[in-house]
Amino acid sequence: MIYLDANATTPLLPEVLDQMLPWLRDGYANPSGSHRMAKQARAAIDRAREEVAALIGASPEEIVFTGGGTESVNTALCSLDHLTGSGTAVISAIEHSAVLRSVEHQKRPTRRVAVDEGGCLVLTDFEAALEGAAYVSLMAANNETGVIQPLIEAAAVARRRGLPVHTDAVQAAGKTPLDVRQLGVDLLSLSAHKFHGPKGVGLLYVRGGLDFKPMLLGGGQEAGRRSGTENTAGIVGMGAAAACALRYLSQHGEAALALMRDAFETKVLAGLSGVTMNGDTMGRLGNTSHLSFDGCEAAGLLILLDEAGVACSAGSACMTGKQKPSHVQLAMNIPEARAKSSLRFSFSRCNTPDEAMQAADILIESVKKLRRVQGSGVGPVVVYSP
Ligand SMILES: Cc1ncc(COP(=O)(O)O)c(C=O)c1O
């Protein structure tokens, strides 16, 4: 199978697994204990804390390990909700459902700031939305289109007004450099499985000196900021994945991903008519390609690609199975037919340029096949037959 669904999740790197295994087999001691085995687990967690802090330019004390991206986002937004006065929550219209559902749950009103047709936050609208705001949450890069958001500029505007800023950087991590000081954010959420670490572990960066209210209460782990016995193996895996990501980025990994993705797109566009690239092609993560294919239903195309050995997604992974444009596509004003014919291909360091070319060939053949079938009036139901 050629796996082009890295924005949904990434393969665990072998070196990450190797570092986790001893903690799954023998390193089972509770890191809060006082004996030697416990202290070894504590030391491993502290090392991982330094590794993940280095990935985002933070201090280790500013890192809170969590149970994944969704938990980090919910914790950040709950804390902001409790600690800021009345006022609106300002978010973008293209946030992940972790942010959308979390702010919906709060009693305060929310303002969803528009994006342009390229899927990029409209800064003038954002600035206007800050009137009467209590806090801001903006994603660093979008999970469906890969479009990188003007976070540095937006956070600077919010900061000038004294508003705290959270960023959901789950999709940006490991694909593009991240530095919390340069971004100027107070809170930042990450998830290990999006950059070749294990699932079910994430982190929340909490800027030193920021008022913070924990969401999970209990034994007071993570300096009282997230109770619950630490997932030592998962945390060690996240640390190892962060160290690998940092090395990869310093060795021009971002450019290597973009080269592979661009070659894939060039081949697809040369081999097919009626293909539209969605999202600002100049400001995307190097790994993401969001394409629409005239006359093709995404659901049918996904099945043909799956049968031919290519794994990808329609819209975002969380939307799969729902036959309506995603909120991201609606915010970008993508016409309904184009939205329903769109697929997301997301590459990772585990793909090869050869695979990208093979996937392009398979995609071209699959689109031609589907167009023949759908054009014949038989309907897409034909693609469901073996
Ligand atoms: C932008 C974004 N935020 C948050 C999440 C949630 O992360 P997790 O799956 O680790 O809970 C995802 C996962 O798809 C995501 O893409």
The ligand as a MOL file (V3000), in Angstrom:
LIG
                    3D

  0  0  0     0  0            999 V3000
M  V30 BEGIN CTAB
M  V30 COUNTS 16 16 0 0 0
M  V30 BEGIN ATOM
M  V30 1 C -5.4810 20.2560 13.5450 0
M  V30 2 C -5.7630 19.1420 14.4920 0
M  V30 3 N -5.9940 19.4230 15.7840 0
M  V30 4 C -6.2550 18.4530 16.6880 0
M  V30 5 C -6.3030 17.1240 16.3160 0
M  V30 6 C -6.5920 16.0800 17.3520 0
M  V30 7 O -5.4430 15.3430 17.6860 0
M  V30 8 P -5.5530 13.8810 18.3510 0
M  V30 9 O -5.9870 12.9590 17.2830 0
M  V30 10 O -4.1660 13.5710 18.8410 0
M  V30 11 O -6.5060 13.9700 19.4830 0
M  V30 12 C -6.0900 16.7900 14.9660 0
M  V30 13 C -6.1840 15.3700 14.5160 0
M  V30 14 O -6.5480 15.0770 13.3940 0
M  V30 15 C -5.7980 17.8180 14.0320 0
M  V30 16 O -5.5840 17.5580 12.7510 0
M  V30 END ATOM
M  V30 BEGIN BOND
M  V30 1 1 1 2
M  V30 2 1 2 3
M  V30 3 2 2 15
M  V30 4 2 3 4
M  V30 5 1 4 5
M  V30 6 1 5 6
M  V30 7 2 5 12
M  V30 8 1 6 7
M  V30 9 1 7 8
M  V30 10 2 8 9
M  V30 11 1 8 10
M  V30 12 1 8 11
M  V30 13 1 12 13
M  V30 14 1 12 15
M  V30 15 2 13 14
M  V30 16 1 15 16
M  V30 END BOND
M  V30 END CTAB
M  END
